[in-house]
């Protein structure tokens, strides 16, 4: 056959350790990204570096970790034992080298296999590590995994510990930026899980004393129906309550690692909670009635845990330790004993919990017929549904690209048409609204089933039962850059915050930024997102350039639009600040008109505003 590719000895190639990491970075840090999403690789690199310092704290060394991020440079300094000086180069540049393989030294470590620091090294344009140990120090420097400087050991009066400095490589990540709120949330989780530890980030102090109790009290911004139930022993801790919200929300951890996709420990907790409550109240409640509006956090320590990926977002281990009790049995026994005792000792909390379950049961029965009709409507409409133009990833089982899955929510035929023609059909879907959506502030979730637009949107996202089966990693609001587009954006934000705040908190909701201006001459075209960028473009292009003002998404041709939703995409994440109270914010901005709101609008009359109160769009 004429087109046959030669397959011979020359076809076989061995890669250096750093070459393999740079060729397949997703195996080590998940998706790359530009920093707009909390699971982008640049944050995983920070986490991998901090994890080593956390392990030192867990082993009893170093109560303070200092972290600075200045533009693109990250520095992490701990005050642990310091890496053994003679093995410093090997520990950060030689695969299968490290103390994590000695389970007697790091029995329940965060970093399992010592790969994290090597990945950070290989994916950094600059990487420096300094170890101070027993009155001496050793400094080595790398670039993209290649050793560039190995200073001789020398005496040092610095406190023992390790300092790592790195700059993520733009050759790998492209243009990127760090969003402080993502880093801060990561650091708060670290201190909630490690009582007594202090982290100082760019001068700000992070410290907590009451573990997961502090975590829930910090993150819950809706009224609690009873005080947080907090249970713990040496290897397992949980805290939970029910709130005035919809769905379920979990913050789960394994050996200090935030397992955002749950795993065997979270599944065991959910099962144990239902079983224990049924037995305590001696009534066979529906599972959904017990877990509706539940907010919970759990942390487990497992020896040699097995995760489903290097980024450790889902626990796959079955046993607490090799040949030991199963995680399921351990959690079931713990929850059954501790929660049963707690409810007997706190009858007021038990009564509040029972009232909540019975209220959920009542609502479920009242809504049953509405939901049935709504689901039938979804089935009928989906047969010829022009609202959702889905992507192929859900039909071809591309598990390796699921982190790229995106749905653009837009309004009008012209806008949805441009995005549909320009999108990547493998990973990008489009949902087209018809006109402005309803303002749902203050309404019950019943409106989601009675309103065709919201019913179909909920079905497209697959979030009725929570985020576990969310079909898209990026949920992107794509509206025109005018007053009507801004209004639609606010109404959609209200919908998500009212009924699916966990989708926002988990970092899945974004705003698509598209250029306001096209400035061009015969030689060059520059797209500008702000007035300042337009001024800079005019200076670059000189005399008489052509200026086009894009008033709507439909005015941008599909060929042009392709760049703005592919490699040049600009996504602004919607971030809930720790101090934001969602209900208060929605009441002020989307509730009844008040003199206070009128004054706010007058004082802040800017079409470009991308903020709903304390809900920031970075």
Steps between C-alpha positions, in 0.01 A plus 500: 500500500644832392394697812644251750703661783833333571514322835854401596764534774522870415130539588571414865599796713585539869409831661681672782287542814441871436421442130225256592345742751510786251362280221214367715444764773137396541613171655663694783307824554169447319397766250726796426275808489587866544414535869132586455389163647592372850612163361738650243852360502670808646300451823577129504870596486455722806314220677764240418767726646302580816410132549863419578505768769169375642645151530780643712244664730301176526818320605549760774744744341437862408182679611530792257503508119574824318369545144545794267370547147625802312376519142608158362753402768396263780707443814419245773711493819448250780687447826507121504805276503621598155571257215817296564768713333679221316176389332364845415550471123361146489191589703385766254622354172512124516178304462442227760723676753375635833413424861132443418582141406605433860162467669662503844612858434187628324223260602204713398655760274325729255763454231506129428768436246736794498401586142349839583824693551646348182193609302530855636869500408444376145211741433678810632719735300682566827513266799714547809511296817699578812527260792630607843585212730727451802669837459575460129324591176491379140352692204421363153333666201330357191338616179231275349645207694862558397749569780652847449670563834614275783662707773738329742368435848591768751435594864175687572343670799152489347225300670477141369251433224447511125431789264372440146471778242355444154353674196251292295624477142312711245610253231268251671227720651495794260397830654367437849420683822447397861164584658564565872156372608580152366829490688336632817230231493767233462692640797193525721430133433855416605471676836149365567644151461817559699416652837778714639669564166540857372538601137607851407409593143623834370488630857150365579476250787297177468433306820221285645448303822178303461553298185200429280269687737684820407491400133122464487435811708727688263356373172127481582334827406134398535306447825575171679200299618690369803854538642775323307546140616874441539638149556862382491761249606863444397438395137156640416324831550166623373282805544158563351171685522198576286451849356243703313630397159447242228702189420793358696843646551817322615852602593690173519866432567745209514826551689442872462440478124178664380322222313265718296352194326447308823574129491459199725514700826227743390279219370541319833408812698187563294389139547581502872312825561181367338518166681564655842220757471251237387590279795495785751154622400380145424357611167597403144545851361581550133873555446441831319284630784781443750774651288310792345660833604787321675835675529778275626874478531700186566864414535660157515857380544593195296832321474628474141178638346422432137360789296349485156751751360827672586300813591332298779144632462322167562588226749498148362633312806284230652699443821623731776840336474637193320312189617305714750134585556313637200435875484128430468484287816720742694287803412173310551605388851628847594193693380253250645656518847593870516193647327256277688656609830496866394130499405405332829698761695368795296122452463441857374735438208336163435157667490623766255653232279172305501300810407733566208470144368121509526489837324711358215266201484198729477656713223604192305145362502352839406743536211485138383236558233660827386837329464343213307336739254824701474707191422253389236523847351880475491479163323261635236691821440839324490388305195514819297676727747657803337581656835785259574764425241699245694865402462625157397700437815193352671442249223854391420624441857796737476583480871836665437324816374213527748679778688472707182122452468327838468146624455434855380166643616398777265192687381360547151546328166783718371723460807438127535550461125843664508617292796358179350687550173824597675509243783700179538223243455694245704510694829276808467119506522259791452173562685282772346258699713189659357485855627577609854467232768275540801627673814479207741608678815275395789325228298503132593672237290159407367550774241789302350259223402218729391717730287596329172826694459630413847367146484694435180811675631494290819462188286787603270731555798371188679511665843157414640651255751820697566835555331619141488369455147560853371553458125726802443805618692455855370155659513545826309256790481546660157296817454533820300712782642207740532233586757267216393789252504600614846143459623482144364833426666369619838180296464699185423736565791193534723367166372824318582551669837140438603479133407856373433743703715723192532562518123634853553698415813662206321640731233291387202329828406669753269430812295621504139686816408492595132669799339320834492707636210685384191778738397675423172692625202612313188785330684362411844182443701479553877202403713442716808302416812520843665532867410861493622582209267339694214720804571812279504396339170448839336850604607647181353321517166562869432292711260143431387430147629150359464312470831201267542289499818341160564159556657399134512643151467310453175698782338823302530551262209540130583857503363591778741294355785694175480808669649304646791368161615811291428864583566432870567197443723460736794290362782434697817410267787207583726643478851313503829716676756519337845313791658218505242150416624321387185146564622585852619673584173211370288247682716681831455562475126214286370226549760248780535613844391624706795641851547831340599522315170399807304780695665744219428406501129539877479840486672624207289349572160736294284385265224829313524450398865554125538415482866190400689582650837760279661479238225807582297560413138878510468 
